[in-house]
Amino acid sequence: MTDSQTDKKTTALSVGWTRWGICALLFFATALNYVDRQILGLLKPVLEKGLNWNERDFSYIVMAFTVAYAIGYSGAGWFIDRVGVKVGYSLAVLLWSLAEMAHALNWYISVEAKIGFLTISATAFGFCAARFVLGLAEGGNFPAAAKAVSEWFPKKERALAVGIFNSGTNIGALAAPLLILWLAADFSWPIAFVVTGAAGLFWLVFWLPLYTSPHKHPRISSAELAYINHDPPDPPGIKIPWWTLMGYRQTWMFIIGTGISGTIWWFWLYWGPDFLHKQYGLDVKHLGLPMVVIYLITGIGSITGGWLSGYFLKRGWSLNASRKTAMLVCALCVVPVFMASFVTNSWVGAMLVGLAMAAHQGFAANLITTVSDTAPRQVVGSIMGLGGTAACVGTFFIAILIPYILEKTGEYRILLIIASCAYLINLLIIHLINPRLKSMEFNIPQETY
């Protein structure tokens, strides 16, 4: 019997479900990650009124999180590669949950303070400190989740697994307004921070006893373990110094790819609602339902994009053709978004934005998977961290560029045209850097980090 016949006989469903239970844990952690980061924006009016903030206070808090997230993404990736997924992810979730709950302590602070050269309210400074720690810790989510997928899934399923856990971002985006605004309205804003932070501690109750590497897991079947280990193993014993990763085209493929696509994603998160408001006149009362629909579409796109490359692989396509064709399909689905600045129907505009965001998630699911396709498991977290930092740097630049464009033109048309072209350009750059999706080759002696 040939290998292909064996693969067809030993289907993904017949070998066991343990790996999908692990994927479910990654999904819920990612959802909590997004709930915790969105709470500040949702409660902005309440906090500004209750704590006497001005716009400058709020901007300092946003900057504190963004800077820390950029640092945390790279640092956490390196740390997780050293200590492993279980310990690294546990510490990240524990720290970000405690930081989330620490926001509530500012309920008791109501004085002004001069911090260095900044005149800032003490509550705003307290929020800056809490958001900084939150950003550092939340930077560990995606490197840890991607590394877990590389350990628990064969290459043909990795993009789907990434798409599933990455869809947790959309569930978190949907759940946050429903949960947080209800808690703040019926109880108080500190309760919202305490409850969302406690949810992360509750997640740890399941993660700690259930997660370990596949070969140590007590509930995995021999058939599923063999299925997971079907791909050729990584070179034994190789240790790659973190700084040497910058010398590999596979690293730069992900840094540049994520720098471009991640920047566009943050554009939608930060300015998408404002576009719908200014283009179609949707106020806060009427913005909720379109945003729910957009994030539902986005969640479907995340899973579908990951499934698509796996489908091509199962039909005998090469890894290179499967991943890049799936990314091409997603990139093409982004192109129509420029028409959202021309149409007058708000639901048509929302659907175009939803399609673009869904396509981003499908593109990202495959791009993230290329890291484990081309790099040993030992450095997946580090490369993921470098890519995430690149996206944060890109976000800094667009934060400067977007206000300038909006002030000059008074509309989002130029920005939407940029967004519509960005993914095709991105894919071209990715292809030029690594035309055959070639894996890393190491000609270095065994070293320690």
Secondary structure as UniProt FT lines:
FT   HELIX           3..9
FT   TURN            12..14
FT   HELIX           18..42
FT   HELIX           44..51
FT   HELIX           55..83
FT   HELIX           85..102
FT   HELIX           103..108
FT   STRAND          112..115
FT   TURN            116..117
FT   STRAND          118..121
FT   HELIX           122..138
FT   TURN            139..140
FT   HELIX           141..152
FT   HELIX           155..166
FT   HELIX           168..186
FT   HELIX           189..210
FT   HELIX           214..216
FT   TURN            218..219
FT   HELIX           222..228
FT   TURN            229..230
FT   TURN            236..237
FT   HELIX           242..247
FT   HELIX           249..280
FT   HELIX           284..314
FT   TURN            315..316
FT   HELIX           319..334
FT   HELIX           335..341
FT   HELIX           346..374
FT   HELIX           377..379
FT   HELIX           380..409
FT   HELIX           413..433
FT   TURN            435..436
//
